[in-house]
Amino acid sequence: ALRDEAWQVRLYAALALGELGDARAVAPLIATLKDEEESVRSHAAWALSKLGDPRGVEFLIAVLKAEDEHARRRAAEVLGGLGDARGVEPLKELLGDENAHVRKAAREALEQLRGQGEGKP
């Protein structure tokens, strides 16, 4: 399903693999980080993070520097939900982003992390 023609199928496949918690999903999810669709890549990174693979969070942190403002916003949203302290400093950098939606997503993600005990100011 991660190779399906429809990006929506690939996205839901990545979500399902993250929820299943099976380490055998790591290799296919890593390959999915190169998907042409940004939302599929973000969900694959989320799934990797749920599986405990550090490459998911590392990928999302890298996406925070993407030119595409939607990609930056989505990566911030996903990082906030993961509760991983590695996202705190890169998210703080986004508080000065040129796009108001990205700044808002970064602020909300940091609030989520603080609520989870990860984002100490």
C-alpha positions as a Markdown table, in Angstrom:
| # | Residue | x | y | z |
|---|---|---|---|---|
| 1 | Ala | 0.0 | 0.0 | 0.0 |
| 2 | Leu | 3.0 | 2.4 | 0.5 |
| 3 | Arg | 3.6 | 2.1 | -3.2 |
| 4 | Asp | -0.1 | 2.6 | -4.2 |
| 5 | Glu | -0.8 | 5.1 | -7.1 |
| 6 | Ala | -3.1 | 7.1 | -4.8 |
| 7 | Trp | -1.3 | 9.3 | -2.3 |
| 8 | Gln | -4.2 | 9.0 | 0.1 |
| 9 | Val | -3.7 | 5.2 | 0.3 |
| 10 | Arg | 0.0 | 5.7 | 0.9 |
| 11 | Leu | -0.7 | 8.2 | 3.6 |
| 12 | Tyr | -3.1 | 5.9 | 5.5 |
| 13 | Ala | -0.7 | 3.0 | 5.0 |
| 14 | Ala | 2.0 | 5.0 | 6.8 |
| 15 | Leu | -0.4 | 5.9 | 9.6 |
| 16 | Ala | -1.4 | 2.2 | 10.0 |
| 17 | Leu | 2.2 | 1.1 | 10.2 |
| 18 | Gly | 2.9 | 3.6 | 12.9 |
| 19 | Glu | 0.0 | 2.4 | 14.9 |
| 20 | Leu | 0.8 | -1.3 | 14.5 |
| 21 | Gly | 4.2 | -0.8 | 16.1 |
| 22 | Asp | 6.0 | -3.5 | 14.1 |
| 23 | Ala | 9.7 | -2.9 | 13.7 |
| 24 | Arg | 9.5 | -4.6 | 10.3 |
| 25 | Ala | 7.8 | -1.4 | 9.0 |
| 26 | Val | 10.9 | 0.7 | 9.5 |
| 27 | Ala | 12.6 | 0.0 | 6.2 |
| 28 | Pro | 9.5 | 0.6 | 4.0 |
| 29 | Leu | 8.7 | 3.8 | 5.9 |
| 30 | Ile | 12.2 | 5.1 | 5.4 |
| 31 | Ala | 11.8 | 4.5 | 1.7 |
| 32 | Thr | 8.5 | 6.5 | 1.9 |
| 33 | Leu | 10.4 | 9.5 | 3.2 |
| 34 | Lys | 11.2 | 10.1 | -0.4 |
| 35 | Asp | 7.5 | 10.1 | -1.6 |
| 36 | Glu | 6.5 | 12.8 | -4.0 |
| 37 | Glu | 3.7 | 13.9 | -1.7 |
| 38 | Glu | 4.6 | 16.0 | 1.3 |
| 39 | Ser | 1.8 | 14.8 | 3.5 |
| 40 | Val | 2.8 | 11.1 | 2.8 |
| 41 | Arg | 6.4 | 12.0 | 3.8 |
| 42 | Ser | 5.3 | 13.7 | 7.0 |
| 43 | His | 3.1 | 10.8 | 8.0 |
| 44 | Ala | 5.9 | 8.3 | 7.3 |
| 45 | Ala | 8.1 | 10.4 | 9.5 |
| 46 | Trp | 5.5 | 10.3 | 12.2 |
| 47 | Ala | 5.1 | 6.6 | 11.9 |
| 48 | Leu | 8.9 | 6.1 | 12.2 |
| 49 | Ser | 8.9 | 8.2 | 15.3 |
| 50 | Lys | 6.1 | 6.1 | 16.8 |
| 51 | Leu | 8.2 | 3.1 | 16.1 |
| 52 | Gly | 11.1 | 4.6 | 18.0 |
| 53 | Asp | 13.2 | 5.2 | 15.0 |
| 54 | Pro | 15.1 | 8.5 | 15.3 |
| 55 | Arg | 15.1 | 9.1 | 11.6 |
| 56 | Gly | 11.4 | 10.2 | 11.7 |
| 57 | Val | 12.1 | 13.1 | 14.0 |
| 58 | Glu | 15.3 | 14.0 | 12.2 |
| 59 | Phe | 13.4 | 14.1 | 8.9 |
| 60 | Leu | 10.7 | 16.4 | 10.4 |
| 61 | Ile | 13.4 | 18.7 | 11.8 |
| 62 | Ala | 15.0 | 18.9 | 8.4 |
| 63 | Val | 11.6 | 19.7 | 6.8 |
| 64 | Leu | 11.2 | 22.7 | 9.2 |
| 65 | Lys | 13.8 | 24.4 | 6.9 |
| 66 | Ala | 11.9 | 23.6 | 3.6 |
| 67 | Glu | 11.0 | 26.4 | 1.2 |
| 68 | Asp | 7.4 | 25.1 | 1.1 |
| 69 | Glu | 5.5 | 26.9 | 4.0 |
| 70 | His | 2.9 | 24.1 | 4.1 |
| 71 | Ala | 5.6 | 21.5 | 4.6 |
| 72 | Arg | 7.1 | 23.6 | 7.4 |
| 73 | Arg | 3.7 | 24.0 | 9.1 |
| 74 | Arg | 2.9 | 20.3 | 8.8 |
| 75 | Ala | 6.3 | 19.3 | 10.2 |
| 76 | Ala | 5.8 | 21.6 | 13.2 |
| 77 | Glu | 2.3 | 20.1 | 13.8 |
| 78 | Val | 3.6 | 16.6 | 13.7 |
| 79 | Leu | 6.6 | 17.3 | 15.9 |
| 80 | Gly | 4.4 | 18.9 | 18.5 |
| 81 | Gly | 2.3 | 15.7 | 18.7 |
| 82 | Leu | 5.3 | 13.4 | 19.0 |
| 83 | Gly | 6.6 | 14.7 | 22.3 |
| 84 | Asp | 10.3 | 14.5 | 21.4 |
| 85 | Ala | 12.5 | 17.1 | 23.0 |
| 86 | Arg | 14.8 | 17.2 | 19.9 |
| 87 | Gly | 12.1 | 19.3 | 18.2 |
| 88 | Val | 12.1 | 22.1 | 20.8 |
| 89 | Glu | 15.1 | 24.2 | 19.5 |
| 90 | Pro | 14.2 | 23.9 | 15.8 |
| 91 | Leu | 10.6 | 24.8 | 16.6 |
| 92 | Lys | 11.7 | 27.9 | 18.5 |
| 93 | Glu | 13.6 | 29.0 | 15.4 |
| 94 | Leu | 10.3 | 28.9 | 13.5 |
| 95 | Leu | 8.7 | 31.4 | 15.8 |
| 96 | Gly | 10.4 | 34.0 | 13.6 |
| 97 | Asp | 9.2 | 32.5 | 10.3 |
| 98 | Glu | 8.0 | 34.8 | 7.6 |
| 99 | Asn | 4.6 | 33.0 | 7.4 |
| 100 | Ala | 2.0 | 33.6 | 10.1 |
| 101 | His | 0.6 | 30.1 | 9.8 |
| 102 | Val | 4.0 | 28.5 | 10.3 |
| 103 | Arg | 4.7 | 30.7 | 13.3 |
| 104 | Lys | 1.3 | 29.7 | 14.8 |
| 105 | Ala | 2.0 | 26.0 | 14.2 |
| 106 | Ala | 5.4 | 26.3 | 15.8 |
| 107 | Arg | 3.9 | 28.1 | 18.9 |
| 108 | Glu | 1.2 | 25.5 | 19.3 |
| 109 | Ala | 3.7 | 22.6 | 18.9 |
| 110 | Leu | 5.9 | 24.1 | 21.6 |
| 111 | Glu | 2.9 | 24.5 | 23.8 |
| 112 | Gln | 2.1 | 20.8 | 23.2 |
| 113 | Leu | 5.7 | 19.8 | 24.0 |
| 114 | Arg | 5.6 | 21.9 | 27.2 |
| 115 | Gly | 2.4 | 20.1 | 28.2 |
| 116 | Gln | 4.2 | 16.8 | 27.7 |
| 117 | Gly | 7.1 | 18.0 | 29.8 |
| 118 | Glu | 9.5 | 18.3 | 26.8 |
| 119 | Gly | 9.5 | 21.9 | 25.8 |
| 120 | Lys | 10.9 | 23.8 | 28.8 |
| 121 | Pro | 11.4 | 27.4 | 27.9 |
